[in-house]
Amino acid sequence: MEQFSLTDRTALVTGGASGIGHAAAQRFLEAGAKVVIGDLNRDESRKAVQSMGDKGFELESLEMDVSDEDSIINVFNVVRKTHGSIDVLVNSAGTGARMDATELPLKLWQKVMDVNLTGCFLCSREAAGSMLEQGSGSIVNVASIMGLVGGGIYPNPAYQTSKGGVVNLTRTLALDWAKLGIRVNAVAPAFLRTPLTQGLLEEPGMEQKLLERTPMGRLVEASEVADAILFLASDASSMITGHTLPVDGGWVAQ
């Protein structure tokens, strides 16, 4: 079990105030890491710190907008100054735009790309600056099953394109940095309950459609995605890079 330990390592989790990011931050804390949450939602970040910090874990939050390069650079500078290094990065911040391509305005398309794909690239770039100096590091991107398939239950071209980009960005950066000590992987979850999917799951009949489409017949738990992220972030996956791991109950195997 020592292979899963993150003791004495510093991890930055974007979008860590809620959903998958919050679950990953909690799992990292339990594995011994010092965790920094980077999130745009200051109130939710404070709640996350309060809910986990009182257990004796080393956790802090910083306001971070992954669609803004200056905000990203500032957060990474603060983390490096405070902790000296960044050992693990989880790119979990994300947004969506469920809309048919013929109705999707450019501004909304661009917002999804800025958050889901460009933000992932910029955060990885900044993390690599620290990781290259120490010759080690692990980056885990949160993609989606929608980045591995072309269809779905409803039109979602911006989200699916951005997550498909995350999958290939994962491969690209993994190969670029493989000999330099940095591993880059991704998880691709199926549908789960998060603030991002709450409205979707409340639509009449939608949850049943998703359950029928999922071979294992249930929604994914955020903790299950966090377990996969911990595996990819830790030494337990020391020979794995460039891989996207579906956490989907068999969705993409169909």
N, C-alpha and C positions, 0 to 999 in steps of 0.2 A: 504493500500500500504506500510505501515511501515514494514510489514513482509518481503518485498523484499529488504529492505535497507541493505547495507553493510557498513554503516557509522562507522568509527573508527576501521574497520577490515583491516587486511593485507592479500592480495591474491597474490599467486605466480602462474603464468600461463606459463607452458612449451610450447615451440613452439608458443609463443605469438606474434611473429613478423609478422605472415601472417595467412591467412585462418581462420579456426574456432578459433584458439587461439587468434588471433588479434581481432576478433569480440567479443569474451568473455571478453577480457581485456577491450575493449571499454565499454561493457555493465556494467562491474564491476565498472569502473570509474564513469559512470553515476549514479550508485547506491550508490556512496560515498566511495568506498574502496580506500585504498592505494594499488597500483598494481605494482608488479615486473614481468617483462617479462624475462623469462629464455630461451635463444635461441642460437643456434650455429652460426646463420647468423648475424654477427655484423652489417653489413650495413643495412639489413632490420630492425633490432632492433632499430637502430638509427632513421631510417625513421618513424617507428611506434611511437617512443617517440616524435619526432618532430611533427607528425601529430595530436597527441592527447594531448601532454603536453602544447601546446600553448593555450589550452582552460581552463587552470587553474587547471587541474587535477593533482593529485600526482602520477606520473608514472616514473619508471626507468627501465633500462634493465641491465642484467648481462649475460655475455657469459656463455653458459651452454651446455654441451654435455651429453645428457641423456643416452648414451651408455657407459659412463665412470663414474665409481663410485666415484672417487676422485673429478671430476668436480661437481657432484651432491652434495656431502658433503660440498664442498667449498661454493657453492651458498647458501645452506641452512644456513651455519654458518654466512655468510655475512648478509643474510636477518634477522636472529635472532639478530645479533649484532646491526643492524641498526634500526630495528623496534620492537625488543623485543619479538615478537611472530609471528606465522603464523596461520591465522584463516581459510584460504581457499586455497586449492591446486586444480588446474586443470591440469590434465595430457593430454595435447593436442599434444605434439610432436609425429610425426609418419613418417613412410616411407613405401614403398611398393616394390613388385617385381612380376610383372605380367609375369608368366612363368609356363609352364607345369611342373608337378612334375618330369617327366623323364628328364627334361633339367635343373632343378634348382640346381646350385652348392651349396655345403654346406656353403661356405663363405657368399653367398648372403642370404641364409636361416637364418644363424646365425645373420647377420646384422639386418634383419627385427625383429627377436626375441629380440635382444639386445635393439633396439630402442623402439619398440611397447609394449613389455611385461616386459622385465627385467627393463627397464627404468621406467616404470610405478610403478613396485614394489619398486624399490630403492627410488624413489621420495616420494612415500606414506610412506615408512618406516621412512624416514628422517622427513617428515612433522608430522608424528604421535609422534615423540619424543617431539616436541614443543606442540602439541595439548594435549597430555596426561598430561603435566604439568599444563595446564590451565583448563583441564576437558571439553574441547569443541573444535569443528572443523568440517569442511566439506571437503571431497575430492570428486571431480567429474572427472571420467575417460572418455576419448573420445574413445569409442569402435567403432562399425560399424555394419550396418545390415549384413555385411559379416561375423560377429562374431556370428550371430544368425541363419544363413542358411548355408547349405553345398554347394549349387550351385550358379551359377551366369551366366553372359553372356560370360565370358572368364575364363580360369584357373588362380587361384590366391591362391594356397595352403599356402604359407608362410604368406601372409597377413591375410587370413581368420583364420588360426590357431592362429596367434598372437592375433587377436581381440577376438576370442573365449576364449582365455586365459584371456584376460582383463575382459570379462564378468564374468568368474568364480572367478577371483581374486577379483573382486568387491564384490561378494557374501561372499567370504571367509573373507576378511578384515572387511566387515560390521559386520559379526557375532563375529569376534574376539574382535572388539572394541565397540560394541553396548552399553554395560553397562559402558563404560568409557567416553562417551560423544562425540565420533567421529562417524559421519555418512559418509558412503561411497556409492556413486551411480555412474551411468554411463549414457551417452547418446549414442545412436546408430544411427548416421545419414545415410541417403541414399546418393546418388550422388549429389555433389554440385561443383561449380567452385572454385577451390583452386589451388595454384601452384603444388600440388601433382597430381591433376587430369587434368591439362591443356593439357598435351600430349594425354591423353586418349580421351578427348572430341573433340580434333582436328582430330581424326581418322575418315575417311569417313564413315558416317552412324552410328557411335557409339552413338552420342547424341540422335538420333531418336530411336535407340533400347532401350536406357535407359528410354526415355519418354514413350514408348509403354509399358514398364515393370512396370512403376510406376502408380498405380491407379489414383492418382490425376493429372497425366499428365504433370508434370513439375519438374524441378530440385529443390532441397532444397536450400534455401538462408542461408548463413552463419549466418545472424542475427537471423534466426529462431532457429538455433542450440544454439546460444548464449543465447536466451531467455530461452530455456530449462535448460541450464547450470546455469543461474542465479537463476532460480526456485529451482534447486536441491542444490545450494550453500547456499541459504538464509533460513531464518526461516519459509518461506512459505511452506517448505517441512519438517518441524521439526519432523514429525513422519514417514518419508520415509528413509529407508536405505536398501542396498543390491539390489536395483532395477536398471534395465537397461531400459531406456526410449527411444524407437525408435522415431526418427524424420525423417519420411521416406515416408510420403504421402500414407501410406497403404501397402508399399512393403512387409513387413513380415506377413501381414494379409492374403496374397493370399494363 
